[in-house]
Every structure is written in structure tokens, then in C-alpha cells.
Amino acid sequence: MPLRYRLRILDHLSHDTYRPSTVDDLARQMRIRPEDREILESALAQLEAEGKIEIGDDERVRLPLFGAE
């Protein structure tokens, strides 16, 4: 199940109109059901650990800067 969310998250964050958002806002934007919130958070943690997304000091979820490693 997290794989499905991982792909949705990356697609959502890649959209031209996306602006860095908190996890709560991201869940609302993606219309995640409350009972699936734990799965979303697990997928976010996996993506962050892999360096595919960043959760900044401002607690906003974003794609890493291009070329940042």
C-alpha cells in the first residue's frame, strides 16, 4: 500500500502548481482518508530516507533542490 502513496506523493509534489505544504495540508490536498493517514506518513518517511523528498525545518514537504546531494 505505501507504494501507491509514494507514487501519488511524488506526482503531487512534481506538479507545477504545488507549493511546499505541511503534512496536514498535503493530506487534505491529496484527499487522504483519516484511516490512511498512517500509511501516508510511512510513505513520506520512506521517501525522505531515500532522499526523494525533504521535510524542512518549517515542516513543509518538498522535492529536494536540483543537484542537491
C-alpha positions as CSV (number, residue, x, y, z in Angstrom):
1,M,0.0,0.0,0.0
2,P,2.8,2.6,0.7
3,L,4.0,2.2,-2.9
4,R,0.7,3.6,-4.2
5,Y,1.1,6.6,-1.9
6,R,4.7,7.0,-2.8
7,L,3.9,7.4,-6.4
8,R,1.0,9.8,-5.7
9,I,3.2,11.9,-3.4
10,L,5.9,12.3,-6.0
11,D,3.4,13.1,-8.7
12,H,1.7,15.7,-6.5
13,L,4.9,17.3,-5.4
14,S,6.1,17.4,-9.1
15,H,3.1,19.4,-10.2
16,D,3.8,22.9,-11.4
17,T,1.3,24.5,-9.0
18,Y,2.5,22.6,-5.9
19,R,3.9,24.8,-3.1
20,P,5.6,23.2,-0.1
21,S,3.0,22.2,2.4
22,T,2.8,20.7,5.8
23,V,1.9,17.0,6.1
24,D,-1.6,18.0,7.3
25,D,-2.1,20.3,4.2
26,L,-0.7,17.6,1.9
27,A,-3.1,15.0,3.3
28,R,-6.0,17.4,2.6
29,Q,-4.7,18.3,-0.9
30,M,-4.4,14.6,-1.7
31,R,-7.7,13.7,-0.1
32,I,-6.2,11.1,2.1
33,R,-8.8,9.4,4.4
34,P,-8.1,9.7,8.1
35,E,-7.8,6.0,8.4
36,D,-5.0,6.0,5.8
37,R,-3.0,8.8,7.4
38,E,-0.5,6.4,9.0
39,I,0.2,4.9,5.6
40,L,0.8,8.4,4.1
41,E,3.2,9.2,6.9
42,S,5.1,5.9,6.4
43,A,5.4,6.6,2.7
44,L,6.7,10.2,3.4
45,A,9.3,8.8,5.9
46,Q,10.5,6.2,3.3
47,L,10.8,8.9,0.6
48,E,12.6,11.2,2.9
49,A,15.0,8.5,4.0
50,E,15.7,7.8,0.3
51,G,16.4,11.5,-0.4
52,K,13.5,11.7,-2.8
53,I,11.7,14.4,-0.7
54,E,12.6,16.8,2.0
55,I,10.7,17.8,5.1
56,G,12.2,21.1,6.1
57,D,12.7,22.8,9.4
58,D,9.4,24.6,8.6
59,E,7.8,21.1,8.5
60,R,6.9,21.6,4.8
61,V,7.2,18.7,2.3
62,R,9.1,19.5,-0.9
63,L,11.2,17.9,-3.5
64,P,14.9,18.3,-3.0
65,L,16.7,21.1,-4.8
66,F,18.0,20.1,-8.1
67,G,21.6,18.9,-7.8
68,A,21.5,18.8,-4.0
69,E,23.1,15.7,-2.5
